Amino acid sequence: MKFQVLISTMNKKNREDIKSLLKKMNIKRNYYIVNQSSHSDIPCIYHTENGEVYTYNEKGLSRSRNRCLFESKNDICLISDENVTYVDNFDNIIINQFIKHKEYDVIAFYVENAKPINNLKNGKVNLLNSMKLCSVQIAFRKKSIIEKNIQFDERFGTGSNLYKSGEENIFLADCIKNKLKIYYCPIKIGILNEHKSTWFKGFNEEYFVSKGACYKRIFRKMAIFINIQFLIRKYKLYKKNISFFKAYKAMNEGCRQINKKIFLVGDFFSNTGPANANKSLLKVNNGFLKYSIRKNKITRVIEMIFKIINSDIICFCSYSRINIIGVRLCKILNKKTIYLMHGYLKEEQKYREISNKDILIEDEILNNVNKIICVSKKYNDILKTINPKLSIDYVFNGVNSINIFNEDIKRMKKNEKKFTIVSTGGDNIQKNNIKICEAIYLNEELKNKVRYIIIGEIENKSILNQYKFVKCKGKIEHKECIKIMANANLYIQNSYIDSFGLATIEALLAGCDILISSNVGAIDILNLNQFSIIQENEDINEISEKILYKIKNNNYNEIINKFDIYINDYRYRTFELLRKMEN
């Protein structure tokens, strides 16, 4: 059982600062430090035999802890910060308790100067008494947390632009709501040293707004009663600063801000790219999301009408003929609307058959929603150029990094006799894989050296069958696709247009070198040089030359070392999207 302390700190300038911090905390091994600093725009990373240190130019305690949680590769993790001094062998104490209490996913320990929890039946923590715990008491099994898609809500905590506290309470509440078991162990593991709070500025309106938002996030409909009991219980502490009624009003305002009901209208059932992106929204649901659950067209319309009426924000997730009914109803009811744009039919009709009716419906949606959110900067820029009057923003698609980027993927490339290239999209004209075949065939060296695997639906096999180096896999399960990528040398995406191109990122995380067309939306999150980009995707000479270059010059290490896996994971991207919806 591997253990690691997850330390959030700020503005450490060098290794000596880190050494001093570890000495003060009495930590000798098994540490993972995220140091938030404004000293550099480029992440600084270094490893020692005892731990890892990462410096990022960013702020926010919850973000720091999410990075720690996400990137740690150990079984048991302890949340920490620089104001704790640990007892000797505290790591063994924690490990032994998890061995002893195998049924528990989270164990909270006694930290001196932190509030102890007394009189617990069997030590089990429930929703109410979890509010008494502070973050530095919490240790957890990482597997349990990741499997339930639990993380710190980045709207809360020190450094947040919204609410300055409550992040650990929300974290524990989400654990409990997801059926994880929490145990309180009164064994001392450290001392919380007295320090001046970086967020508490007194009992002002901002303080009570944050409290109200936190309680609404945790207790939902019961929040109003929790607010009142809190105000009565703490009255002696704040009465000199603010009246009971002003504090009550501020807490209600916090509840109102966090209580925006969002209705997602779209496909949550099929295996298309947009549908899979939509499904990721549900995996990190913060409790205030509704979504389409009906498949039948008539019942779907009825469901949509009722949920629109009872929601604050309606997000139409990609194009649908049924969605136009919802857009028109929202217009009548003056509801806030968002269009999550996974593709643009006007551009795509150049490469596939699309009816004029669908084009007109898409135009009506675009011109009648309050905001359009694209899945890449490239699409955002295209749309702004076409219609600058539209309110447009973008959030990149996210990838399920943890399921791909792990030690279970065994690459076998060294044992392969041939250089393996893989592409997705079948023989879809928009993906333009046939030009890759022509580029390989053009060069005798490539023709004999390369094996080209094409994944996806093939409508005309006769064209591809003439190329002996081509192997068509057809439509396969996502896991099988990742395995093929993991055993390939190079991934090529030669699209005429691609709103994002999630397969490119999946291929990178699976260990492939990358060669993509300049039309792929994912290009904006990758650090690619000129030899990794196809400028003219119909120029088979250019494609052929760049494949030859990739055989001799790998780019995987160069790209992955500059790729921020955390912010490109679907969990982070989904929360980013939800924040933009709420705003």
C-alpha positions as CSV (number, residue, x, y, z in Angstrom):
1,M,0.0,0.0,0.0
2,K,1.7,3.2,-1.2
3,F,1.2,6.5,0.7
4,Q,1.7,10.1,-0.2
5,V,1.2,13.5,1.5
6,L,-0.4,16.0,-0.8
7,I,1.0,19.5,0.0
8,S,-0.5,22.8,-1.3
9,T,1.8,25.7,-0.9
10,M,2.6,29.1,-2.5
11,N,5.5,31.3,-3.7
12,K,8.4,28.9,-3.0
13,K,11.2,30.3,-5.1
14,N,13.7,27.5,-5.1
15,R,14.7,24.1,-3.8
16,E,16.0,25.5,-0.5
17,D,12.5,26.9,0.2
18,I,11.0,23.5,-0.4
19,K,13.6,21.8,1.9
20,S,12.8,24.3,4.7
21,L,9.1,23.7,4.3
22,L,9.6,19.9,4.5
23,K,11.8,20.2,7.6
24,K,9.3,22.5,9.3
25,M,6.5,20.0,8.6
26,N,8.6,17.0,9.6
27,I,8.1,15.2,6.3
28,K,11.0,13.1,5.1
29,R,9.5,11.0,2.3
30,N,6.4,10.3,0.2
31,Y,5.4,13.9,-0.6
32,Y,3.7,15.5,-3.6
33,I,4.0,19.3,-3.6
34,V,2.0,21.7,-5.8
35,N,3.6,25.2,-5.5
36,Q,1.5,28.0,-6.9
37,S,3.7,30.8,-7.9
38,S,3.7,33.8,-10.2
39,H,7.5,33.6,-10.9
40,S,7.3,31.7,-14.1
41,D,4.8,31.1,-17.0
42,I,6.3,27.6,-17.6
43,P,5.6,24.8,-15.1
44,C,8.7,23.8,-13.1
45,I,9.0,20.1,-12.3
46,Y,11.6,18.2,-10.4
47,H,11.8,14.8,-8.7
48,T,13.8,13.6,-5.7
49,E,14.2,10.1,-4.4
50,N,11.6,11.0,-1.7
51,G,9.0,13.0,-3.5
52,E,7.9,15.3,-6.4
53,V,7.6,19.1,-6.6
54,Y,5.5,20.9,-9.3
55,T,5.4,24.7,-9.7
56,Y,2.5,26.3,-11.6
57,N,1.6,29.9,-12.4
58,E,-1.9,29.8,-11.1
59,K,-3.9,30.3,-7.9
60,G,-6.7,28.6,-5.9
61,L,-6.4,26.2,-3.1
62,S,-9.0,23.8,-4.6
63,R,-7.2,23.8,-7.9
64,S,-3.9,23.0,-6.1
65,R,-5.6,20.1,-4.2
66,N,-7.2,18.8,-7.4
67,R,-3.9,18.7,-9.1
68,C,-2.4,16.7,-6.2
69,L,-5.4,14.4,-6.1
70,F,-5.4,13.9,-9.9
71,E,-1.7,13.4,-10.5
72,S,-0.7,11.4,-7.5
73,K,-0.2,7.7,-8.3
74,N,-0.4,6.3,-4.8
75,D,-3.0,4.3,-3.0
76,I,-3.5,6.4,0.1
77,C,-3.3,10.2,0.1
78,L,-3.3,12.7,3.0
79,I,-4.4,16.3,2.4
80,S,-2.0,18.8,3.9
81,D,-0.7,22.4,3.8
82,E,2.3,24.2,5.1
83,N,0.9,25.0,8.6
84,V,1.0,21.5,9.9
85,T,3.8,19.8,11.8
86,Y,3.5,16.0,11.8
87,V,4.5,13.5,14.5
88,D,7.2,11.0,13.7
89,N,6.1,8.0,11.6
90,F,2.7,9.6,10.9
91,D,2.6,7.9,7.5
92,N,2.8,4.5,9.2
93,I,0.0,5.5,11.6
94,I,-2.2,6.4,8.6
95,I,-1.4,3.3,6.6
96,N,-2.1,1.0,9.5
97,Q,-5.5,2.5,10.1
98,F,-6.5,1.9,6.4
99,I,-5.3,-1.7,6.7
100,K,-7.3,-2.1,9.9
101,H,-10.5,-0.4,8.5
102,K,-10.6,-1.9,5.0
103,E,-14.3,-1.0,4.6
104,Y,-13.7,2.8,4.9
105,D,-12.8,5.0,1.9
106,V,-11.9,8.1,3.9
107,I,-10.3,8.3,7.4
108,A,-10.1,11.6,9.3
109,F,-7.4,11.8,12.1
110,Y,-6.8,14.0,15.1
111,V,-4.8,17.1,14.5
112,E,-4.0,19.2,17.5
113,N,-5.7,22.7,17.3
114,A,-8.1,21.3,14.8
115,K,-11.6,20.6,16.1
116,P,-11.9,17.0,17.3
117,I,-15.1,15.1,16.7
118,N,-16.4,13.5,19.9
119,N,-19.1,11.0,20.7
120,L,-19.2,9.3,17.3
121,K,-21.0,6.0,17.1
122,N,-18.4,3.5,15.8
123,G,-16.4,6.5,14.6
124,K,-18.5,6.8,11.5
125,V,-18.8,10.4,10.0
126,N,-22.2,11.6,8.6
127,L,-23.1,14.7,6.7
128,L,-23.7,16.9,9.7
129,N,-20.6,16.1,11.8
130,S,-18.4,16.1,8.7
131,M,-18.8,19.9,8.9
132,K,-16.6,19.9,12.0
133,L,-13.6,18.5,10.1
134,C,-10.9,20.5,8.4
135,S,-8.9,19.5,5.4
136,V,-5.6,18.6,7.1
137,Q,-7.3,15.8,9.0
138,I,-8.5,14.0,5.8
139,A,-6.8,10.9,4.2
140,F,-8.5,8.8,1.5
141,R,-8.2,5.9,-0.9
142,K,-7.5,7.5,-4.2
143,K,-9.2,4.8,-6.2
144,S,-12.5,5.3,-4.4
145,I,-12.4,9.1,-5.0
146,I,-11.5,8.8,-8.7
147,E,-14.0,6.1,-9.4
148,K,-16.8,8.4,-8.1
149,N,-15.4,11.4,-10.0
150,I,-15.1,13.4,-6.7
151,Q,-12.9,16.5,-6.6
152,F,-12.7,19.8,-4.8
153,D,-15.2,22.4,-6.2
154,E,-13.0,25.1,-7.5
155,R,-15.6,27.8,-6.9
156,F,-14.8,27.4,-3.2
157,G,-11.6,27.9,-1.2
158,T,-8.8,30.3,-0.7
159,G,-7.8,32.0,-3.9
160,S,-11.2,31.5,-5.5
161,N,-12.9,34.5,-7.2
162,L,-16.3,33.4,-5.8
163,Y,-16.4,31.8,-2.3
164,K,-13.4,31.8,0.0
165,S,-14.0,28.7,2.2
166,G,-16.0,25.5,2.5
167,E,-14.1,23.4,0.0
168,E,-13.2,20.5,2.4
169,N,-16.8,20.3,3.7
170,I,-18.1,20.1,0.1
171,F,-15.5,17.4,-0.7
172,L,-16.6,15.3,2.3
173,A,-20.3,15.9,1.5
174,D,-19.7,14.7,-2.1
175,C,-18.0,11.6,-0.7
176,I,-21.0,10.8,1.6
177,K,-23.5,11.5,-1.2
178,N,-21.6,9.0,-3.4
179,K,-21.9,6.3,-0.7
180,L,-18.3,6.4,0.4
181,K,-17.7,5.6,4.0
182,I,-15.9,8.0,6.3
183,Y,-14.3,7.1,9.7
184,Y,-13.0,9.4,12.4
185,C,-9.9,8.1,14.1
186,P,-8.8,10.0,17.3
187,I,-5.1,9.2,16.9
188,K,-2.9,12.2,16.7
189,I,-0.9,12.7,13.5
190,G,0.2,16.3,13.8
191,I,-0.2,19.9,15.1
192,L,-1.9,22.7,13.2
193,N,0.2,25.7,13.9
194,E,-1.6,29.0,14.5
195,H,-1.6,31.3,11.5
196,K,-3.4,34.3,10.2
197,S,-6.2,33.3,7.7
198,T,-5.6,34.4,4.2
199,W,-9.3,34.5,3.4
200,F,-11.1,35.6,6.6
201,K,-11.6,39.3,6.6
202,G,-14.1,39.5,9.4
203,F,-17.8,38.8,9.6
204,N,-18.8,40.9,6.6
205,E,-21.4,40.3,3.9
206,E,-18.9,38.4,1.7
207,Y,-18.3,35.9,4.5
208,F,-22.0,35.1,4.8
209,V,-22.6,34.9,1.1
210,S,-19.8,32.3,1.0
211,K,-21.4,30.4,3.9
212,G,-24.8,30.4,2.3
213,A,-23.4,29.2,-1.0
214,C,-21.5,26.4,0.8
215,Y,-24.6,25.2,2.7
216,K,-26.7,25.3,-0.4
217,R,-24.2,23.2,-2.3
218,I,-24.1,20.7,0.5
219,F,-27.6,20.6,2.0
220,R,-29.7,21.8,-1.0
221,K,-33.3,22.1,0.1
222,M,-32.4,21.9,3.8
223,A,-30.0,24.9,3.5
224,I,-32.5,27.5,4.7
225,F,-32.8,25.7,8.1
226,I,-29.0,25.2,8.3
227,N,-28.5,28.9,7.6
228,I,-30.9,29.9,10.4
229,Q,-29.3,27.6,13.0
230,F,-25.8,28.8,12.0
231,L,-26.9,32.5,12.4
232,I,-28.4,31.8,15.9
233,R,-25.5,29.7,17.1
234,K,-22.8,32.2,15.9
235,Y,-24.7,35.4,16.8
236,K,-22.4,36.4,19.7
237,L,-19.4,36.3,17.3
238,Y,-20.7,38.5,14.5
239,K,-23.3,40.8,16.2
240,K,-20.9,43.7,16.5
241,N,-20.1,43.5,12.8
242,I,-23.4,42.9,11.1
243,S,-27.1,42.5,12.0
244,F,-28.8,39.2,12.1
245,F,-31.1,40.2,9.2
246,K,-28.3,41.5,7.0
247,A,-26.3,38.3,7.6
248,Y,-29.5,36.2,6.8
249,K,-30.0,38.2,3.6
250,A,-26.4,37.6,2.6
251,M,-26.6,33.9,3.2
252,N,-29.8,33.8,1.1
253,E,-27.9,35.6,-1.7
254,G,-25.2,32.9,-1.6
255,C,-28.0,30.2,-1.9
256,R,-29.5,32.0,-4.8
257,Q,-26.1,32.3,-6.6
258,I,-25.3,28.6,-6.3
259,N,-28.8,27.4,-7.0
260,K,-29.0,27.9,-10.7
261,K,-30.8,24.9,-12.2
262,I,-29.3,23.9,-15.6
263,F,-31.1,21.7,-18.1
264,L,-29.0,19.9,-20.6
265,V,-30.9,19.1,-23.8
266,G,-29.1,16.6,-26.1
267,D,-28.1,13.0,-26.8
268,F,-26.9,11.2,-23.7
269,F,-27.3,7.6,-25.0
270,S,-25.5,7.0,-28.3
271,N,-21.7,6.5,-28.9
272,T,-21.2,9.5,-31.2
273,G,-18.5,12.0,-30.3
274,P,-21.0,14.7,-29.1
275,A,-22.9,12.2,-27.1
276,N,-19.8,11.0,-25.3
277,A,-18.8,14.6,-24.6
278,N,-22.4,15.1,-23.2
279,K,-22.1,12.1,-20.9
280,S,-19.0,13.5,-19.3
281,L,-21.1,16.4,-18.0
282,L,-23.2,14.0,-16.0
283,K,-20.2,12.2,-14.5
284,V,-19.3,15.4,-12.5
285,N,-22.8,16.6,-11.8
286,N,-22.8,19.1,-8.9
287,G,-26.4,18.3,-8.0
288,F,-28.1,21.1,-9.9
289,L,-28.1,19.5,-13.4
290,K,-31.1,18.1,-15.2
291,Y,-30.8,16.4,-18.5
292,S,-32.8,14.6,-21.3
293,I,-33.7,11.1,-20.3
294,R,-36.4,10.3,-22.8
295,K,-35.7,8.6,-26.1
296,N,-39.1,8.6,-27.8
297,K,-39.6,11.8,-29.8
298,I,-43.0,12.7,-28.4
299,T,-42.2,12.0,-24.7
300,R,-38.9,13.8,-25.3
301,V,-40.6,17.0,-26.4
302,I,-43.0,16.8,-23.4
303,E,-40.1,16.3,-21.0
304,M,-38.2,19.2,-22.6
305,I,-41.2,21.6,-22.2
306,F,-41.6,20.8,-18.5
307,K,-37.9,20.9,-17.6
308,I,-37.4,24.2,-19.5
309,I,-40.2,25.8,-17.5
310,N,-38.6,24.7,-14.2
311,S,-34.9,25.6,-15.1
312,D,-32.9,28.8,-14.9
313,I,-30.4,28.0,-17.8
314,I,-31.1,25.7,-20.8
315,C,-28.1,24.3,-22.6
316,F,-28.7,22.7,-26.0
317,C,-25.9,20.2,-26.4
318,S,-25.2,20.0,-30.1
319,Y,-27.6,20.2,-33.1
320,S,-31.0,18.5,-33.2
321,R,-34.2,19.2,-35.0
322,I,-36.1,18.7,-31.8
323,N,-34.0,21.4,-30.1
324,I,-35.5,24.1,-32.3
325,I,-38.8,23.6,-30.4
326,G,-36.9,24.2,-27.1
327,V,-35.1,27.3,-28.4
328,R,-38.4,28.9,-29.5
329,L,-40.1,28.1,-26.2
330,C,-37.1,29.6,-24.3
331,K,-37.5,32.7,-26.3
332,I,-41.2,33.0,-25.3
333,L,-40.4,32.4,-21.6
334,N,-37.3,34.6,-21.7
335,K,-35.1,31.8,-20.4
336,K,-31.3,32.0,-20.5
337,T,-30.0,29.8,-23.3
338,I,-26.7,28.3,-24.3
339,Y,-25.8,26.3,-27.5
340,L,-22.9,23.8,-26.9
341,M,-21.5,23.6,-30.4
342,H,-19.8,20.4,-31.4
343,G,-19.8,21.0,-35.1
344,Y,-20.8,23.6,-37.8
345,L,-23.1,22.2,-40.5
346,K,-22.4,25.1,-42.9
347,E,-18.7,24.1,-42.9
348,E,-19.3,20.4,-42.9
349,Q,-21.6,20.5,-45.9
350,K,-18.5,21.0,-48.1
351,Y,-17.5,17.4,-47.3
352,R,-20.8,15.6,-46.6
353,E,-24.4,15.8,-47.7
354,I,-26.5,18.0,-45.4
355,S,-30.0,19.3,-46.1
356,N,-30.8,22.9,-46.5
357,K,-33.5,22.5,-43.9
358,D,-30.9,21.5,-41.3
359,I,-28.7,24.4,-42.2
360,L,-31.7,26.8,-41.7
361,I,-32.5,25.2,-38.3
362,E,-28.9,25.5,-37.2
363,D,-28.9,29.2,-38.2
364,E,-32.1,29.8,-36.2
365,I,-30.5,28.2,-33.1
366,L,-27.3,30.2,-33.4
367,N,-29.2,33.5,-33.8
368,N,-31.7,32.9,-31.0
369,V,-29.6,31.7,-28.0
370,N,-27.9,34.0,-25.5
371,K,-24.5,32.4,-25.7
372,I,-22.6,29.9,-27.9
373,I,-19.9,27.7,-26.5
374,C,-17.6,26.0,-28.9
375,V,-15.4,23.0,-28.1
376,S,-12.2,24.5,-29.5
377,K,-10.6,27.9,-30.1
378,K,-10.5,27.2,-33.8
379,Y,-14.2,26.8,-34.1
380,N,-14.7,29.9,-31.9
381,D,-12.6,31.9,-34.3
382,I,-14.3,30.6,-37.4
383,L,-17.7,31.5,-36.0
384,K,-16.6,35.0,-34.9
385,T,-15.3,35.6,-38.4
386,I,-18.6,34.6,-40.0
387,N,-20.9,36.4,-37.5
388,P,-19.1,38.8,-35.1
389,K,-22.4,39.9,-33.5
390,L,-22.9,36.5,-31.9
391,S,-21.9,36.0,-28.2
392,I,-19.3,33.2,-28.5
393,D,-16.9,31.5,-26.1
394,Y,-15.1,28.2,-26.0
395,V,-14.2,25.4,-23.7
396,F,-11.9,22.6,-25.0
397,N,-13.2,19.0,-24.9
398,G,-11.7,17.0,-22.1
399,V,-10.3,13.4,-22.2
400,N,-10.6,10.7,-19.6
401,S,-6.9,10.8,-18.9
402,I,-6.8,8.5,-15.9
403,N,-8.2,5.6,-17.9
404,I,-5.7,6.1,-20.7
405,F,-2.5,7.6,-19.2
406,N,-1.5,4.9,-16.8
407,E,1.0,2.1,-16.3
408,D,-1.4,-0.6,-17.4
409,I,-0.9,0.3,-21.1
410,K,2.0,-1.8,-22.3
411,R,3.6,-0.5,-25.5
412,M,5.0,-3.2,-27.7
413,K,6.4,-1.1,-30.5
414,K,10.0,-2.3,-30.1
415,N,8.8,-5.8,-31.0
416,E,7.0,-4.7,-34.1
417,K,8.7,-5.4,-37.5
418,K,6.8,-2.6,-39.2
419,F,6.2,1.0,-38.3
420,T,2.5,1.2,-37.3
421,I,0.4,4.3,-38.1
422,V,-3.2,4.6,-36.9
423,S,-6.1,6.9,-37.8
424,T,-9.8,7.1,-36.8
425,G,-12.8,8.1,-38.9
426,G,-13.0,5.1,-41.3
427,D,-13.4,6.3,-44.9
428,N,-15.4,9.4,-43.9
429,I,-14.5,12.1,-46.5
430,Q,-14.2,14.7,-43.8
431,K,-11.4,12.7,-42.1
432,N,-9.5,12.4,-45.5
433,N,-7.7,9.2,-44.6
434,I,-7.5,8.2,-48.3
435,K,-4.8,10.9,-48.8
436,I,-2.7,9.2,-46.1
437,C,-3.0,5.9,-48.1
438,E,-1.9,7.7,-51.3
439,A,1.0,9.4,-49.4
440,I,2.3,6.1,-48.2
441,Y,1.9,4.4,-51.6
442,L,3.8,7.3,-53.2
443,N,7.1,6.3,-51.5
444,E,8.6,2.9,-52.0
445,E,10.4,3.0,-48.6
446,L,7.1,3.8,-46.8
447,K,5.1,1.2,-48.7
448,N,7.4,-1.6,-47.4
449,K,8.0,-0.2,-44.0
450,V,4.6,0.9,-42.8
451,R,1.5,-0.8,-41.6
452,Y,-1.6,1.6,-41.6
453,I,-4.5,0.8,-39.3
454,I,-7.8,2.7,-40.0
455,I,-10.4,2.6,-37.3
456,G,-14.1,3.4,-38.0
457,E,-16.9,2.6,-40.3
458,I,-15.9,1.7,-43.9
459,E,-18.6,2.2,-46.6
460,N,-16.4,1.5,-49.7
461,K,-13.8,-1.2,-48.8
462,S,-12.8,-1.7,-52.4
463,I,-10.8,1.6,-52.5
464,L,-8.8,0.8,-49.3
465,N,-8.3,-2.9,-50.2
466,Q,-6.0,-2.0,-53.1
467,Y,-3.5,-0.9,-50.5
468,K,-1.8,-4.0,-49.1
469,F,-0.3,-2.0,-46.1
470,V,-3.8,-1.0,-44.9
471,K,-5.7,-2.9,-42.2
472,C,-9.3,-1.8,-41.6
473,K,-10.7,-2.4,-38.1
474,G,-14.2,-1.0,-38.6
475,K,-16.3,0.2,-35.6
476,I,-14.8,-1.2,-32.4
477,E,-15.1,-0.6,-28.7
478,H,-13.3,2.4,-27.2
479,K,-11.0,0.2,-25.1
480,E,-9.9,-1.8,-28.1
481,C,-9.2,1.5,-29.9
482,I,-7.0,2.7,-27.1
483,K,-5.1,-0.7,-27.1
484,I,-4.4,-0.2,-30.9
485,M,-3.2,3.3,-30.3
486,A,-0.9,2.1,-27.4
487,N,0.8,-0.4,-29.8
488,A,1.1,2.1,-32.6
489,N,4.0,4.4,-33.4
490,L,2.2,7.3,-35.0
491,Y,-1.3,8.8,-35.0
492,I,-2.4,10.8,-38.0
493,Q,-5.5,13.0,-38.2
494,N,-5.7,14.6,-41.6
495,S,-9.2,16.2,-41.4
496,Y,-10.6,18.8,-43.7
497,I,-12.4,20.1,-40.6
498,D,-12.6,18.8,-37.0
499,S,-14.2,20.8,-34.3
500,F,-11.8,19.3,-31.7
501,G,-10.5,15.8,-32.5
502,L,-10.6,14.0,-29.2
503,A,-8.9,10.9,-30.7
504,T,-5.7,12.9,-31.2
505,I,-5.4,13.5,-27.4
506,E,-6.3,9.9,-26.6
507,A,-3.6,8.7,-29.0
508,L,-1.0,11.0,-27.3
509,L,-1.9,9.8,-23.9
510,A,-1.7,6.2,-25.2
511,G,1.9,6.9,-26.2
512,C,1.7,7.8,-29.9
513,D,3.7,10.4,-31.8
514,I,1.4,12.9,-33.4
515,L,0.9,14.3,-37.0
516,I,-2.3,16.3,-37.6
517,S,-3.8,18.7,-40.1
518,S,-3.9,22.4,-39.3
519,N,-7.7,22.1,-39.4
520,V,-8.0,20.0,-36.2
521,G,-9.3,22.0,-33.2
522,A,-7.1,20.1,-30.7
523,I,-4.0,21.8,-32.3
524,D,-4.4,24.7,-29.9
525,I,-3.7,22.6,-26.8
526,L,-0.7,20.8,-28.3
527,N,2.8,22.2,-28.6
528,L,3.6,21.1,-32.2
529,N,6.4,22.2,-34.5
530,Q,6.1,22.5,-38.2
531,F,7.1,18.9,-38.8
532,S,4.1,17.7,-36.8
533,I,1.5,19.7,-38.7
534,I,0.1,19.0,-42.1
535,Q,-0.4,22.4,-43.7
536,E,-2.0,21.2,-46.9
537,N,-4.0,18.1,-46.2
538,E,-4.4,17.1,-49.9
539,D,-0.7,17.4,-50.6
540,I,0.4,13.8,-50.6
541,N,4.1,14.8,-51.1
542,E,4.0,16.9,-47.9
543,I,2.2,14.0,-46.0
544,S,4.7,11.5,-47.3
545,E,7.7,13.6,-46.3
546,K,6.4,14.2,-42.8
547,I,5.6,10.5,-42.2
548,L,9.3,9.8,-43.2
549,Y,10.4,12.5,-40.8
550,K,8.3,11.0,-38.0
551,I,9.9,7.6,-38.5
552,K,13.3,9.0,-37.8
553,N,12.3,11.7,-35.3
554,N,9.8,11.0,-32.4
555,N,7.8,13.9,-31.0
556,Y,5.9,12.1,-28.2
557,N,8.2,13.2,-25.3
558,E,8.4,16.8,-26.5
559,I,4.6,17.1,-26.7
560,I,3.7,15.2,-23.5
561,N,6.2,17.1,-21.4
562,K,4.5,20.3,-22.2
563,F,0.9,18.9,-22.1
564,D,-1.0,19.8,-18.9
565,I,-2.9,16.5,-18.3
566,Y,-4.9,17.9,-15.4
567,I,-6.6,20.9,-17.2
568,N,-7.2,18.8,-20.3
569,D,-9.0,16.0,-18.3
570,Y,-12.8,15.9,-18.8
571,R,-13.3,16.5,-15.1
572,Y,-11.6,19.9,-15.2
573,R,-13.1,20.8,-18.5
574,T,-16.6,20.0,-17.4
575,F,-16.4,22.2,-14.3
576,E,-15.0,24.9,-16.5
577,L,-18.0,24.5,-18.8
578,L,-20.4,24.5,-15.9
579,R,-18.9,27.7,-14.5
580,K,-19.3,29.4,-17.9
581,M,-22.9,28.2,-18.1
582,E,-23.7,29.6,-14.6
583,N,-22.1,33.0,-15.4
